[in-house]
């Protein structure tokens, strides 16, 4: 599966809002090129991530795109592989 395009729905638990820790996780959606599954994380190259914060507009997150994302498998709710 390395080199395949995937998307992942996941819940971010380190999002802070107004200096407070929210009671529920923030919904996230990331797509990019699957690199590997290692040590309990999915590694994705060239990720594009959308943040779905309650009561706010859907937006890219972070504003400056990273080269790689490491998402813990425990936070992922769904993964889709594209041809």
Secondary structure as UniProt FT lines:
FT   TURN            2..3
FT   STRAND          5..12
FT   STRAND          16..17
FT   TURN            18..19
FT   STRAND          20..21
FT   STRAND          26..38
FT   TURN            39..40
FT   STRAND          41..52
FT   TURN            54..55
FT   STRAND          59..60
FT   STRAND          68..72
FT   HELIX           73..75
FT   STRAND          76..81
//
